[in-house]
Amino acid sequence: MGYVIMGAVIGAFVAVVFTIAKKDSKERDEMVSKLSEEQKERLMSTEVEAVEKNAWVQEAMVAKMTEKGSKYDLRLLWYNKTLGNNEHNTITIADTSVTKAEKEEHDIQVGSFVKLYIAPEKTVGSVKVVF
């Protein structure tokens, strides 16, 4: 009986992960389809600047911005030239946030291009906007 329950829990977890991944993929495809050719070209031609071992900075575009208290959650589009995963050489999504003061100081809006720090091996601060 324990194996059946464990199997059901694992199956439910896999279903939730699959559903979230499918939703993100659909949202990404929708955002990318709304980009102009100039925006796509700018993202695809961005230079990747290594800043430390397994971390880099590159340009990204703000695709979605949601106010959450004292900060803004950002959904960014960036071109994956570095990670050898299933999204290599595609425009993909990164999520991060900035404070209201940073948003105002740097005039960040939907459609703005920002510098994105990416460190996939870090658990905290692995994706952030740098100024």
N, C-alpha and C positions, 0 to 999 in steps of 0.2 A: 504494500500500500504506500509506503514511503517513497518508493521509486516513481510511482504514478504521480504523486503530488509534486515531487521534485521535477519531473518531466513537464508537468503542466506549468509550473512557475518559470522554468527555463524557456518553454515555448512562448509564454506570455511576454517575457522579457525580449525575446528575439522579435516578436511581432511588433512591440512598441518601438524598438530600435529601427526596424525596417520602415515603419510608418513615418517616423520622424525623418529618416534619411530621404524617403521619397518626397515628403513635403518640402524639405530644404532644396532638393534637386529641382523640383517644380518651380519654387520661388526663384532660385538662381537662374533657371532658364528664362523665366518671365522677365527678370531684371536685365539680363544680358540682351534679350530681344529688343528692349527699349533703348539700348545704347545706340548712339550715332556711330557711324563708321570712324569718325575722328576720335571718339572716346575709346572705342575698341582698339584702334591703332595705338593710341597713347598708352593704354594699359599693356598691350602686347610688346611694345618697344621699350618698356621701362628697364632701367639698369638695376641690377641686383648688387648691392654693396655689402660685402661681408663685414660685420662689425665685431664678431667674436666667434669662437668655435660653434658651429651649427646654429648660427643666428645671423640674420641679415636685415637690411632696410631696403624697401622698394616703394614705389608709388602705388597708391590705391585710390579708388574713387568712392565717395560716400553715396550709397544707393538708398539708404533708409535711415531716418533719425527719429528716435522716440524720446521725449522728455520723461525722465524718471526721477522726480524729486530734485536733488541738487546736481544731477548729472544728465547726460544724454547718452542713451545706448545707440551705437552706430552699427550698421550692417554695411560692410565695405566689400567692394569687388576688387580683386587683384588677379594678376596673371601669374599662374604657378609655373615658373621656369626651373624651380629648384627641387621640390619634393617629388620623388619618384613613386607617386601613388596613382590611383585611378583618375586623378584630376590633373596630372602632369600635362603641361602645355595647353591648359584651358583657363578661362576666366572663372574664378571661384569666389566663395564667400568667406569673410572673416568677421567675427563679432568682437566688439570692444566698446569702451565708453570713454567719454571726456567730461570734465567738469563744465558747469555753465560758464565759468570764468574763461576757461580755455576755448570754448566754443565762440564766445563773444570776442575775445582777444584776437583769435585767428580767423574770424568770420567763416566758420565752418557751416556749410549748408549742404543739402542734397545736391549732388553734382560737383561738389568741391573735390579737388585732388589733394591728398595728404600723404605724408611719409609714414609707412607702416613698418613697425619692428615685428619680426617674426622669429621666434625661437621655439621650434616644435618640441624640443626635449625638456623644456621647463614646464613645471606644473602651474606656477604663479607668474603672471606677467609675460606669458608666452606670445601674446598678440597685443600691441598697443600702438597708439598714434604717437609719433615723436615730433617735437617742434624744434 
